[in-house]
Structures are given as C-alpha cells and as structure tokens.
Amino acid sequence: MPIYEYECKDCKHQFEVLTTQSQQTEDVKCPQCQSTDVVKKMSASSVRIGSSAPSSLGSASPGCSSTSGFS
C-alpha cells in the first residue's frame, strides 16, 4: 500500500496516509482539524538498487573518484 502526502487547506497541516490508490481524496480527513478539504501533494519517489546489480549512480563515498570524470 502506498503512502500519500496531503496538506489540509483549512489548517495547513501536512500529513501522510497509508491508503490504496482507489481511495479518493474526499475520503481523507485531516488528523488535526478533521477537515475533508485536503489536497494530495507531489511526493518524491525512491529507487532501490539491489546489491547484486551494477549501479551507474557512483559510489556513496564523498569526494571525486578517478573514474567519476571530475578532477
């Protein structure tokens, strides 16, 4: 089940809801003021890279490596 981020238009409270994709925004209530006047926010996606697959994202160590193309 995905987690969606919402913002209440009445009290400006931002919150997350674990929900199904078929659930409509009208069904979501602000946990702070109980308003149903909420808007779904755009969320950043996460990417999971398996340890057995090669990655072209580079290493997690700080600085530039000799293979990064920067010197």
Backbone as XML, in Angstrom:
<?xml version="1.0"?>
<chain id="A" units="angstrom">
  <residue number="1" name="MET">
    <atom name="N" x="0.840" y="-1.178" z="0.000"/>
    <atom name="CA" x="0.000" y="0.000" z="0.000"/>
    <atom name="C" x="0.888" y="1.245" z="0.000"/>
  </residue>
  <residue number="2" name="PRO">
    <atom name="N" x="0.608" y="2.166" z="-0.871"/>
    <atom name="CA" x="1.424" y="3.378" z="-0.927"/>
    <atom name="C" x="1.076" y="4.370" z="0.178"/>
  </residue>
  <residue number="3" name="ILE">
    <atom name="N" x="2.034" y="5.222" z="0.474"/>
    <atom name="CA" x="1.833" y="6.312" z="1.420"/>
    <atom name="C" x="1.700" y="7.593" z="0.610"/>
  </residue>
  <residue number="4" name="TYR">
    <atom name="N" x="0.615" y="8.309" z="0.817"/>
    <atom name="CA" x="0.379" y="9.564" z="0.129"/>
    <atom name="C" x="0.515" y="10.715" z="1.101"/>
  </residue>
  <residue number="5" name="GLU">
    <atom name="N" x="1.052" y="11.833" z="0.614"/>
    <atom name="CA" x="1.192" y="13.041" z="1.422"/>
    <atom name="C" x="0.064" y="14.007" z="1.079"/>
  </residue>
  <residue number="6" name="TYR">
    <atom name="N" x="-0.513" y="14.610" z="2.099"/>
    <atom name="CA" x="-1.616" y="15.558" z="1.929"/>
    <atom name="C" x="-1.318" y="16.828" z="2.704"/>
  </residue>
  <residue number="7" name="GLU">
    <atom name="N" x="-1.997" y="17.908" z="2.307"/>
    <atom name="CA" x="-1.979" y="19.147" z="3.068"/>
    <atom name="C" x="-3.414" y="19.618" z="3.221"/>
  </residue>
  <residue number="8" name="CYS">
    <atom name="N" x="-3.768" y="19.974" z="4.440"/>
    <atom name="CA" x="-5.108" y="20.479" z="4.732"/>
    <atom name="C" x="-5.193" y="21.925" z="4.266"/>
  </residue>
  <residue number="9" name="LYS">
    <atom name="N" x="-6.213" y="22.248" z="3.499"/>
    <atom name="CA" x="-6.397" y="23.622" z="3.026"/>
    <atom name="C" x="-6.879" y="24.538" z="4.143"/>
  </residue>
  <residue number="10" name="ASP">
    <atom name="N" x="-7.511" y="23.975" z="5.166"/>
    <atom name="CA" x="-8.045" y="24.793" z="6.261"/>
    <atom name="C" x="-6.973" y="25.183" z="7.272"/>
  </residue>
  <residue number="11" name="CYS">
    <atom name="N" x="-6.236" y="24.182" z="7.799"/>
    <atom name="CA" x="-5.269" y="24.476" z="8.861"/>
    <atom name="C" x="-3.813" y="24.364" z="8.407"/>
  </residue>
  <residue number="12" name="LYS">
    <atom name="N" x="-3.595" y="24.002" z="7.139"/>
    <atom name="CA" x="-2.256" y="23.886" z="6.537"/>
    <atom name="C" x="-1.408" y="22.763" z="7.131"/>
  </residue>
  <residue number="13" name="HIS">
    <atom name="N" x="-2.034" y="21.850" z="7.862"/>
    <atom name="CA" x="-1.325" y="20.716" z="8.436"/>
    <atom name="C" x="-0.940" y="19.746" z="7.320"/>
  </residue>
  <residue number="14" name="GLN">
    <atom name="N" x="0.317" y="19.283" z="7.330"/>
    <atom name="CA" x="0.775" y="18.308" z="6.346"/>
    <atom name="C" x="0.852" y="16.952" z="7.033"/>
  </residue>
  <residue number="15" name="PHE">
    <atom name="N" x="0.358" y="15.917" z="6.337"/>
    <atom name="CA" x="0.315" y="14.591" z="6.942"/>
    <atom name="C" x="0.387" y="13.526" z="5.864"/>
  </residue>
  <residue number="16" name="GLU">
    <atom name="N" x="0.651" y="12.294" z="6.287"/>
    <atom name="CA" x="0.743" y="11.157" z="5.382"/>
    <atom name="C" x="-0.370" y="10.170" z="5.691"/>
  </residue>
  <residue number="17" name="VAL">
    <atom name="N" x="-0.826" y="9.480" z="4.643"/>
    <atom name="CA" x="-1.882" y="8.480" z="4.801"/>
    <atom name="C" x="-1.465" y="7.225" z="4.049"/>
  </residue>
  <residue number="18" name="LEU">
    <atom name="N" x="-1.508" y="6.102" z="4.741"/>
    <atom name="CA" x="-1.289" y="4.804" z="4.114"/>
    <atom name="C" x="-2.621" y="4.375" z="3.529"/>
  </residue>
  <residue number="19" name="THR">
    <atom name="N" x="-2.707" y="4.277" z="2.211"/>
    <atom name="CA" x="-4.001" y="4.090" z="1.572"/>
    <atom name="C" x="-3.867" y="3.296" z="0.282"/>
  </residue>
  <residue number="20" name="THR">
    <atom name="N" x="-4.981" y="2.953" z="-0.303"/>
    <atom name="CA" x="-4.978" y="2.304" z="-1.604"/>
    <atom name="C" x="-5.115" y="3.368" z="-2.678"/>
  </residue>
  <residue number="21" name="GLN">
    <atom name="N" x="-4.724" y="3.046" z="-3.900"/>
    <atom name="CA" x="-4.804" y="4.008" z="-4.989"/>
    <atom name="C" x="-6.246" y="4.337" z="-5.339"/>
  </residue>
  <residue number="22" name="SER">
    <atom name="N" x="-7.167" y="3.442" z="-5.060"/>
    <atom name="CA" x="-8.560" y="3.673" z="-5.423"/>
    <atom name="C" x="-9.278" y="4.620" z="-4.457"/>
  </residue>
  <residue number="23" name="GLN">
    <atom name="N" x="-8.679" y="4.877" z="-3.288"/>
    <atom name="CA" x="-9.319" y="5.775" z="-2.317"/>
    <atom name="C" x="-9.253" y="7.200" z="-2.844"/>
  </residue>
  <residue number="24" name="GLN">
    <atom name="N" x="-10.353" y="7.896" z="-2.799"/>
    <atom name="CA" x="-10.434" y="9.260" z="-3.307"/>
    <atom name="C" x="-10.000" y="10.265" z="-2.246"/>
  </residue>
  <residue number="25" name="THR">
    <atom name="N" x="-9.537" y="11.431" z="-2.685"/>
    <atom name="CA" x="-9.101" y="12.492" z="-1.770"/>
    <atom name="C" x="-10.230" y="12.920" z="-0.842"/>
  </residue>
  <residue number="26" name="GLU">
    <atom name="N" x="-11.500" y="12.860" z="-1.322"/>
    <atom name="CA" x="-12.625" y="13.279" z="-0.483"/>
    <atom name="C" x="-12.783" y="12.404" z="0.762"/>
  </residue>
  <residue number="27" name="ASP">
    <atom name="N" x="-12.246" y="11.176" z="0.718"/>
    <atom name="CA" x="-12.358" y="10.258" z="1.846"/>
    <atom name="C" x="-11.315" y="10.533" z="2.928"/>
  </residue>
  <residue number="28" name="VAL">
    <atom name="N" x="-10.341" y="11.369" z="2.641"/>
    <atom name="CA" x="-9.247" y="11.631" z="3.568"/>
    <atom name="C" x="-9.592" y="12.825" z="4.443"/>
  </residue>
  <residue number="29" name="LYS">
    <atom name="N" x="-9.375" y="12.666" z="5.765"/>
    <atom name="CA" x="-9.625" y="13.751" z="6.719"/>
    <atom name="C" x="-8.318" y="14.179" z="7.360"/>
  </residue>
  <residue number="30" name="CYS">
    <atom name="N" x="-8.205" y="15.458" z="7.603"/>
    <atom name="CA" x="-7.057" y="15.994" z="8.317"/>
    <atom name="C" x="-7.086" y="15.471" z="9.757"/>
  </residue>
  <residue number="31" name="PRO">
    <atom name="N" x="-5.992" y="14.890" z="10.238"/>
    <atom name="CA" x="-5.989" y="14.375" z="11.612"/>
    <atom name="C" x="-5.983" y="15.484" z="12.659"/>
  </residue>
  <residue number="32" name="GLN">
    <atom name="N" x="-5.665" y="16.709" z="12.258"/>
    <atom name="CA" x="-5.600" y="17.820" z="13.212"/>
    <atom name="C" x="-6.951" y="18.515" z="13.390"/>
  </residue>
  <residue number="33" name="CYS">
    <atom name="N" x="-7.641" y="18.813" z="12.270"/>
    <atom name="CA" x="-8.895" y="19.577" z="12.383"/>
    <atom name="C" x="-10.105" y="18.815" z="11.824"/>
  </residue>
  <residue number="34" name="GLN">
    <atom name="N" x="-9.910" y="17.613" z="11.315"/>
    <atom name="CA" x="-10.972" y="16.748" z="10.776"/>
    <atom name="C" x="-11.601" y="17.271" z="9.490"/>
  </residue>
  <residue number="35" name="SER">
    <atom name="N" x="-10.980" y="18.256" z="8.850"/>
    <atom name="CA" x="-11.495" y="18.784" z="7.593"/>
    <atom name="C" x="-11.271" y="17.780" z="6.471"/>
  </residue>
  <residue number="36" name="THR">
    <atom name="N" x="-12.183" y="17.752" z="5.524"/>
    <atom name="CA" x="-12.015" y="16.913" z="4.332"/>
    <atom name="C" x="-11.507" y="17.735" z="3.151"/>
  </residue>
  <residue number="37" name="ASP">
    <atom name="N" x="-11.215" y="19.008" z="3.379"/>
    <atom name="CA" x="-10.702" y="19.888" z="2.335"/>
    <atom name="C" x="-9.177" y="19.754" z="2.304"/>
  </residue>
  <residue number="38" name="VAL">
    <atom name="N" x="-8.710" y="18.653" z="1.717"/>
    <atom name="CA" x="-7.285" y="18.358" z="1.664"/>
    <atom name="C" x="-6.849" y="18.218" z="0.210"/>
  </residue>
  <residue number="39" name="VAL">
    <atom name="N" x="-5.559" y="18.424" z="-0.020"/>
    <atom name="CA" x="-5.004" y="18.288" z="-1.356"/>
    <atom name="C" x="-3.830" y="17.312" z="-1.286"/>
  </residue>
  <residue number="40" name="LYS">
    <atom name="N" x="-3.761" y="16.416" z="-2.269"/>
    <atom name="CA" x="-2.667" y="15.457" z="-2.342"/>
    <atom name="C" x="-1.440" y="16.176" z="-2.869"/>
  </residue>
  <residue number="41" name="LYS">
    <atom name="N" x="-0.318" y="16.001" z="-2.190"/>
    <atom name="CA" x="0.919" y="16.651" z="-2.584"/>
    <atom name="C" x="1.735" y="15.718" z="-3.478"/>
  </residue>
  <residue number="42" name="MET">
    <atom name="N" x="2.594" y="16.303" z="-4.282"/>
    <atom name="CA" x="3.502" y="15.523" z="-5.108"/>
    <atom name="C" x="4.624" y="15.014" z="-4.216"/>
  </residue>
  <residue number="43" name="SER">
    <atom name="N" x="4.853" y="13.720" z="-4.235"/>
    <atom name="CA" x="5.881" y="13.117" z="-3.400"/>
    <atom name="C" x="7.065" y="12.688" z="-4.249"/>
  </residue>
  <residue number="44" name="ALA">
    <atom name="N" x="8.222" y="12.698" z="-3.648"/>
    <atom name="CA" x="9.416" y="12.190" z="-4.317"/>
    <atom name="C" x="9.387" y="10.666" z="-4.282"/>
  </residue>
  <residue number="45" name="SER">
    <atom name="N" x="9.836" y="10.058" z="-5.341"/>
    <atom name="CA" x="9.906" y="8.602" z="-5.413"/>
    <atom name="C" x="11.234" y="8.134" z="-4.863"/>
  </residue>
  <residue number="46" name="SER">
    <atom name="N" x="11.246" y="6.902" z="-4.437"/>
    <atom name="CA" x="12.506" y="6.311" z="-4.019"/>
    <atom name="C" x="12.857" y="5.203" z="-4.984"/>
  </residue>
  <residue number="47" name="VAL">
    <atom name="N" x="14.147" y="4.966" z="-5.128"/>
    <atom name="CA" x="14.631" y="3.934" z="-6.027"/>
    <atom name="C" x="15.488" y="2.986" z="-5.226"/>
  </residue>
  <residue number="48" name="ARG">
    <atom name="N" x="15.237" y="1.714" z="-5.378"/>
    <atom name="CA" x="16.015" y="0.715" z="-4.674"/>
    <atom name="C" x="16.875" y="-0.012" z="-5.686"/>
  </residue>
  <residue number="49" name="ILE">
    <atom name="N" x="18.161" y="-0.035" z="-5.426"/>
    <atom name="CA" x="19.091" y="-0.730" z="-6.296"/>
    <atom name="C" x="19.597" y="-1.939" z="-5.541"/>
  </residue>
  <residue number="50" name="GLY">
    <atom name="N" x="19.429" y="-3.110" z="-6.127"/>
    <atom name="CA" x="19.885" y="-4.336" z="-5.487"/>
    <atom name="C" x="21.392" y="-4.380" z="-5.407"/>
  </residue>
  <residue number="51" name="SER">
    <atom name="N" x="21.912" y="-5.094" z="-4.408"/>
    <atom name="CA" x="23.355" y="-5.156" z="-4.205"/>
    <atom name="C" x="24.044" y="-5.986" z="-5.284"/>
  </residue>
  <residue number="52" name="SER">
    <atom name="N" x="23.323" y="-6.873" z="-5.964"/>
    <atom name="CA" x="23.941" y="-7.704" z="-6.983"/>
    <atom name="C" x="23.963" y="-7.023" z="-8.349"/>
  </residue>
  <residue number="53" name="ALA">
    <atom name="N" x="23.184" y="-5.957" z="-8.528"/>
    <atom name="CA" x="23.133" y="-5.271" z="-9.818"/>
    <atom name="C" x="24.148" y="-4.133" z="-9.832"/>
  </residue>
  <residue number="54" name="PRO">
    <atom name="N" x="24.853" y="-3.972" z="-10.936"/>
    <atom name="CA" x="25.785" y="-2.848" z="-11.012"/>
    <atom name="C" x="25.022" y="-1.527" z="-11.048"/>
  </residue>
  <residue number="55" name="SER">
    <atom name="N" x="25.621" y="-0.500" z="-10.488"/>
    <atom name="CA" x="24.974" y="0.799" z="-10.415"/>
    <atom name="C" x="25.783" y="1.821" z="-11.195"/>
  </residue>
  <residue number="56" name="SER">
    <atom name="N" x="25.094" y="2.664" z="-11.930"/>
    <atom name="CA" x="25.785" y="3.746" z="-12.634"/>
    <atom name="C" x="25.665" y="5.051" z="-11.864"/>
  </residue>
  <residue number="57" name="LEU">
    <atom name="N" x="25.180" y="4.981" z="-10.613"/>
    <atom name="CA" x="24.996" y="6.181" z="-9.810"/>
    <atom name="C" x="26.260" y="6.597" z="-9.076"/>
  </residue>
  <residue number="58" name="GLY">
    <atom name="N" x="27.303" y="5.791" z="-9.137"/>
    <atom name="CA" x="28.547" y="6.137" z="-8.464"/>
    <atom name="C" x="28.578" y="5.593" z="-7.053"/>
  </residue>
  <residue number="59" name="SER">
    <atom name="N" x="29.661" y="5.878" z="-6.368"/>
    <atom name="CA" x="29.817" y="5.360" z="-5.012"/>
    <atom name="C" x="29.197" y="6.315" z="-4.005"/>
  </residue>
  <residue number="60" name="ALA">
    <atom name="N" x="29.003" y="5.810" z="-2.803"/>
    <atom name="CA" x="28.411" y="6.624" z="-1.746"/>
    <atom name="C" x="29.470" y="7.393" z="-0.971"/>
  </residue>
  <residue number="61" name="SER">
    <atom name="N" x="30.759" y="7.167" z="-1.290"/>
    <atom name="CA" x="31.812" y="7.844" z="-0.544"/>
    <atom name="C" x="31.933" y="9.290" z="-1.025"/>
  </residue>
  <residue number="62" name="PRO">
    <atom name="N" x="32.306" y="10.194" z="-0.119"/>
    <atom name="CA" x="32.418" y="11.599" z="-0.502"/>
    <atom name="C" x="33.624" y="11.840" z="-1.398"/>
  </residue>
  <residue number="63" name="GLY">
    <atom name="N" x="33.581" y="12.908" z="-2.141"/>
    <atom name="CA" x="34.715" y="13.285" z="-2.983"/>
    <atom name="C" x="34.594" y="12.689" z="-4.370"/>
  </residue>
  <residue number="64" name="CYS">
    <atom name="N" x="35.557" y="13.001" z="-5.191"/>
    <atom name="CA" x="35.556" y="12.520" z="-6.578"/>
    <atom name="C" x="36.515" y="11.370" z="-6.718"/>
  </residue>
  <residue number="65" name="SER">
    <atom name="N" x="36.098" y="10.368" z="-7.428"/>
    <atom name="CA" x="36.991" y="9.254" z="-7.695"/>
    <atom name="C" x="37.642" y="9.452" z="-9.049"/>
  </residue>
  <residue number="66" name="SER">
    <atom name="N" x="38.647" y="8.637" z="-9.344"/>
    <atom name="CA" x="39.350" y="8.766" z="-10.604"/>
    <atom name="C" x="38.472" y="8.368" z="-11.774"/>
  </residue>
  <residue number="67" name="THR">
    <atom name="N" x="37.378" y="7.620" z="-11.533"/>
    <atom name="CA" x="36.501" y="7.194" z="-12.612"/>
    <atom name="C" x="35.272" y="8.084" z="-12.738"/>
  </residue>
  <residue number="68" name="SER">
    <atom name="N" x="35.160" y="9.136" z="-11.933"/>
    <atom name="CA" x="33.952" y="9.954" z="-11.958"/>
    <atom name="C" x="33.927" y="10.945" z="-13.120"/>
  </residue>
  <residue number="69" name="GLY">
    <atom name="N" x="35.091" y="11.204" z="-13.729"/>
    <atom name="CA" x="35.142" y="12.176" z="-14.802"/>
    <atom name="C" x="35.450" y="13.582" z="-14.315"/>
  </residue>
  <residue number="70" name="PHE">
    <atom name="N" x="35.563" y="13.758" z="-13.011"/>
    <atom name="CA" x="35.894" y="15.054" z="-12.437"/>
    <atom name="C" x="37.278" y="14.966" z="-11.819"/>
  </residue>
  <residue number="71" name="SER">
    <atom name="N" x="38.038" y="16.036" z="-11.856"/>
    <atom name="CA" x="39.348" y="16.022" z="-11.219"/>
    <atom name="C" x="39.621" y="17.316" z="-10.499"/>
  </residue>
</chain>
